[in-house]
Amino acid sequence: MCAQDAAAKLLSRAAAPEAAAVGAAPRKGRGYTMTEVAKHSTPESCWTVVEGKVYDVTAFLKEHPGGERAVLALAGVDASEAFVAMHPPMLRPRLERFRIGHVEAYESTVSPIAKEWRELVSAQEQSGNFKTRGVYYVREMAKCLGMLLTVVVLVLRNSDAAIASTRTVAAAGVLLGLFWQQIAFFGHDVGHNSVRGIRAKSNYHLGIFVGNILQGVSIGWWKSTHNVHHVVCNSATHDPDIQHLPLLCVSEKIFNVFSQYHYRTFTLDYFARLAVMAQWLTYYPVMMIARINLYAQGIVLLVKERHTMSYYKLFSEWAGLAVFVTWYSLLVAQLPTVGLKAVFCACATATCALLHDQIALSHWSRPVFSGRPSFGSWFEHQLSGTLNITCPPWMDWMHGGLQFQIEHHLFPRLPRHNLRKVKPVVEEFAERHGVQYHDIGFVQANMEILQTMWDTGVAAKAASSGV
C-alpha cells in the first residue's frame, strides 16, 4: 500500500536537523544542477527532485510507507511526475522539511509534453475523477464474499464420500480461483488508496484482510514490489515484475542482469537457458502454478525484511497469513478423500492462471529498457511499457481494471470505476503528441506475449552458441 496518510504524518514528524545531518544539507535557497543531484542516488545519500525543488530524503527512506526501494528507484533524478501520480496534492507541501534547494534553470529541463501532461493531471485532480464511489466497492466486496460463501456451501454439500461429486468439487475449486482473482482486483485498488482514499490505518487493515487473510498473499510484499514496478515500469535492471529468470524471461536485456530490486544477478546459466528456450511452450503451465510463487515471495520478504518492519506490522502480516492457512485448511479438510482435496486445490490454483496472464499481458510484450527511465516524460514512459485490452463495458468485471493498464499507470490513484471515463482523454493526448497507444484484443495480446516468449528463447539459444 502507498498509505499516503501515514506518509503525511511521518513527513511532518521528521525533523529538519535530522534530514540535514545525513548529508550536511545546505540552505534551502541554494541552486543545484541535475548533474549534482544525480550524485546522490544511494541509501547513504538520497536526493530527489519534485517540481524543480531538491529534497534530501535520506532520513525518510526507512519510514516511507511505499517502501524505500520505490524512492531509491528515482533517487538522483526528476521524480516530479511519478510523485504527483502516486500522491495526492495535500501531501506535496509536507516535503518542505526535506527541501535543501532548487534546480537551476529547471524549466529548461522539462520537455513540452511533460509540461502539458502535468497540466492535464492537475485538471483531472480538479475534475473530481479521483473521488471514490463507496457504493461501487461495497458492491464489489459483497460480490466477492458471495463467491466465497458459495464455495463453502459447495464444499460442505460434498463432505460426505457417499454423495460427493468430483465435478461439483472441481467447480468449487474453479469458483475459489475466480474469487481470488476478483478479490485481488479489490486488493489492488486498496493498495493504491482508491477504495478508502488516504485513510492510512483503514487502508492498511483492509489490505491485511483482502491480501493476507483472504488470499494468503503478503500485502507488505505486494506494496514493496508494486510501487517500484510503477515508477520504473519495464526496466530490466529495476522492475521486479519482469525479473523472473530462470523460469521465464521477457527480454534478452535481462540475461545476466544485476537486479537493483533483489540485489542479485539473474544468471542465464545452462538450466535457465533451456527453460527460456522452451518458455513459449511452458508459459501457460507456469501461469497455472504461479500462485504458489506469490505465497513464497511474501514469506521470503517477511523473513528477510523483518528487521526493517515495526513489530505491529510484522505481527499483522504473519497473523493474517496464519488466518488464511487456517480457514483454507479447514475448508479443504471438509472434503472426504485425498483425491477430492487434490482436485479442489489444483482447480483453484490453476484457475488463477487467468489472473496471472492478465497481469503479464499488460507489460511483458512491451519494450524493455535498462537502467532508470530516460524518457522525455512520465506519459511516454508509461505508454511504452503498457498496453490496454479492448473489451465491452459488460466485460469490465472480468478484467478488474487491468484492461485499462495505460490509464492506471498514468493515474495509479484513480478509482477503477473512472478508468473508462478518462480513456478518451488519454487517447486524444497520445494522438496529439504522436505517442503509440497500444489497445488490442485479449487474443491478440496473448499472441504478442507468446511471440515475446519465442523471440527471447531464440536470443537465449543464440547466446548459448555464441552467435
Secondary structure, DSSP 8 states (H G I E B T S, - for coil): ---HHHHHHHHHHS-HHHHHHHHT---TTEEE-HHHHHT-EETTEEEEEETTEEEE-GGGGGG-TT-HHHHHTTTTSB-HHHHHHHS-GGGGGGGGGGEEEEETTGGGGS-HHHHHHHHHHHHHHHHTTT---HHHHHHHHHHHHHHHHHHHHHHHHT-STTT--HHHHHHHHHHHHHHHHHHHHHHHHHHTT-SSTT-HHHHHHHHIIIIIIHH---HHHHHHHHHHHHHTTTBTTT-GGG--TTT--S-GGGTTEEETTTTEEE---HHHHHHHHTHHHHHHHHHHHHHHHHHHHHHHHHHHTGGGS-HHHHHHHHHHHHHHHHHHHHHHHTSSSHHHHHHHHHHHHHHTHHHHHHHHHTTTTS--BSSS--SSSHHHHHHHH--EE---GGGHHHHTTGGGHHHHHHSTTS-GGGHHHHHHHHHHHHHHHT----EE-HHHHHHHHHHHHHHHHHHHHHHHHT-
